[in-house]
Amino acid sequence: MHEYENRWALPDWHSRLLWCKARNTQAIRTIIDILGEDEARKAESSYLDVLHSIADEKFYTGTSAKVTQLGCPHDRKGCTERVLSIAKDTAVRKITFEIGMGERGTVDFILAAVEAWASKNYPVTVELQAYLNRTENDLERVVEDGVMVRVVKGAYSGDVTDFLKIQGRFKSLIERLLETRSEFCVGTNDSDLIEWATEKASETSDRVEFSLLKGLGDQTKLEFVKHGWKVSEYVPFGNDKTAHEDMRRMHLRHLEDMGRRPTP
């Protein structure tokens, strides 16, 4: 298989293993994201297998899950139990665990869940989307509960669609996080926001991690490391890559339509 075919995601366990090792040697943390919407119990088992592998190989790596993979919204009780199982395992193994946001209908469930896990001292990071009107209040809520935040623009359907307005909201959330003195992640491949955030957080770089997607910003990731920033890369893997790859290609077309270039 040609390297370009694996640009956005990796097809299997072995390729993921080799990729994470290579990135770790470059001081880039990897975050494993399993693709596909398998039956919920099977998805839980897959995540636990990944955690065991991370621990056994002693990778500089975390994992990210979506509640839709684990039973939400149809089986919220079961989903809570499955994610709690994963959260417990990550805490025992001292592996970072992130919950990604999906459609707006899952936001309340996700926030309630991460607050419950934080109350049990399970470290968890939650993704907050700049294009939702509610996010400013949600940020205050989760930071108060000791939950780490990763700020993203949003990839589904939000309250705001204007590109510049979303950028503005993104900046406001970062500014608020800098005021709280909390550690947080900047999750974007937007070169304008990256440049702005590195300048804004230059005196507090120890509290900030930049999270970029596999297949974008490879030069930027290495520049981050060179200048002492913490950086992570989302590494999706699995046989069901089509939907993820389509989203990435759509992102590039959107940039082209706006006359913008991807982050190098």
N, C-alpha and C positions, 0 to 999 in steps of 0.2 A: 504493500500500500504506500502510495506517495505521501511525503510529509505534509503536503498541502491539505490532503484529505483529513488529516488529524489536527488541522489548525485550531478549530474551535473546541473540540472534545476528543477524548481518547476512547478507543473501542473496547478495551478490555483491562483486566486486572494487571497483567504483566506490563503493558505500555504505561499504565498509571504509575506502577512501581518505579520504572526507569525514569519517568518524567520527574517525579517528586524527588528522587535522589539527585538528579541533575540540577533542579532548581535549588535544592537545599545547599548544594555546594557553592551556589552563587549568593547565599545568604537571603534567599527569597522563600518566605513561608508559603506553603501550599494549603489550599482549602479544598477538600474533596467534596464533590457534589455528584450524587448518583442520579443519573438521568432515567426518565421513564416513570410511569404510574402503575407499578406492579400492585398486586393485592397487598393490603396494608401490612399484614403479618410478615409477608415475604420481604417487604421493604424494610421493616424493622430489623429482620435478620440480616439483611444486606448491610445496613448501617453498622450493626454490631460486629459483623465480620471485618468491615473496614477499620473500625476502632481497634480491634485486636491486631490487625496488620500494622497499623500505625505504631502501636505500642511495641510490638515485637521488633519492628525495623528501626525504632527510635527516630522516626521522622520528625522534622520541624514542620508539623502539619496539623491541621484541624479538620473538622467536617461541618458541612452545612446541610440542613434538611428543610423540606417544605412540608407543612402540615397536610397538604392535599395528598402527598404520597403516603401518609400514615393514617388516613381515614377521615379527615375533615373535608367537607362539612357533614357528611352523612352519618358518621360514627364518632361524635366528638368525645364521648367518654372513652372509647377505645383508643382514639388518637392521643388523648391526654396520657393514658397509661403507657402507650408505646413511646411517646417522646420522653416521658419521665424515665423510662427504662434506659433510653439512650443518654439522657442527661446524667443519670447516676453513673453510667459506665464511663462517660467522659470525665466526670469529676474524680473517680477512682484512679483513672489512668492519666489524669492531669493533661487532658487534650482539650483544646478549645472547641466549643460547640456553638453554632450559629443557627438561628431560625430565620429563613427568608420569608419575606412578605409575598403574598399572591394577590388575588383580587380583594377589593376593599371589604367584601363580606366576611373575610376571615380575620380582620384586624383585631376586633374586640376579643375574639377567642385566643389569638396569639398573645396579646398583651396580658390577659388574665393568666395564661399558662406560664409565661416567662416570669411574671411576678411571683407565682406560686413556687417555681423552681428556685428563684433567687432567695425566697424566704427560707429555703432548705439549704442555703449556701452552695447551690450548684451554680458554678460560673456559666453564664450564657450571654451571647450577644444577639441582639435583635436588629433587624433591618427596618429603618423608617424611611418612608418615601416622601420626597419633597413636594410631589405634585398633588398631595392630599391636603385639604384644608385643615384637617384635624391634627396634623403631625406636630405642629408646634406644641399643642397641649400634651400630646402623647409623649413627646420627648421629656417634658418636665416630669411626667408621671413615672417613666421608667428610670430616669436618672436618679430620682429620689429613692427608688427601690434598689439602687445599686446594680442596675442592668447596664451592660455595655452596649453602645449604639454604633451601628454602621449606617451612615447617611447615604442614601442613593436618590437618584432622580425619580425612578419608578418606571416600570416596563409594561404596565397594563393600561387600564383606563383610569385616569385621575380627574380631579376637579379642575386642574389647570392644564392646558395643552400648549400654551405659548412658550417657546423655547427660552426666551430671555427671562420671562417671569419665573419659570422653573429654576433657572440658574440663580435668580435673586433669592428665591426661597431656600435653595440649597445653601447659599452663603449665609443666610440668617441663622439656619440651624447650626452651621459650623461655628459661627460667632458665639452663639449661645453655649455650645459645648465647651468652647475655650473659656468662657466665663465660669463654668461649673468646676473647672479643674479636673474633670473626669478624663479617663482614657477613652478614646473613640477611634473609629475607622472612617476614612473618607473613601466611599465606594463609587468611583467614577472613572471613565476613560475620556472625559471631556478635558481637552488640553487647556482651555481657558480656566476652568475651575481648578485644575491641578496647579497651574501657575499661580493663581490667586491664593489657594490654600497653603502652598509651600511658603509664600511670603507672609501670609497672615499668621501661620503657626511656627514661624522660624525660631522663635525663642522658647517654644514648648514642644520641640520635635519628639521628645521622649514619650509624649502622651498620645501621639498620633501615628496611625498606620494607614498607608495608602493601599487600597485593595483594587486590583485591576483584573480584567478577564483574560483567560488564556486566549492567545491569538491576536491580542491588541496591546500596544504600548510596550513591546519587549525592550526597546532601547530606553524608554522612560523608566522601566523597572530597574534596569542596571544603573541608571543615573541616580535613582533614589538610593540604592545601596552605596554607591560611590560617595554620596554626600551625607551618609549617616542616617538616612530615614529608614524606618521600618516599612517593609513592603510585603504584600501577600498577593498570590495569584489564585483565582478560582479555577479549579481543574475539574470540569465535568467528565464523567466517563460512563460508558454503558453502550449497549447495542442500539438503543432507541435514541439516536442522535439527531434525527431529522428536524424535529420541532425546534430544538436549541440552535442548530445550524441555520435554520431559516430565519430565526430572530436576529442572529448576528449579521446575516446578509442584509436583512431589512434595515438594520442599524447603519450599515455602510451606505446603502442607497439613500437613506434619509440624510446622512451627512453630505453626500454628493449633491442632492437636490438643494441643500442650503448653501452650497458652495464652500463647504468646510472639508477639512482633511482629518482622517483618523489620527489619534495620538501616535507619534512614532515609537 
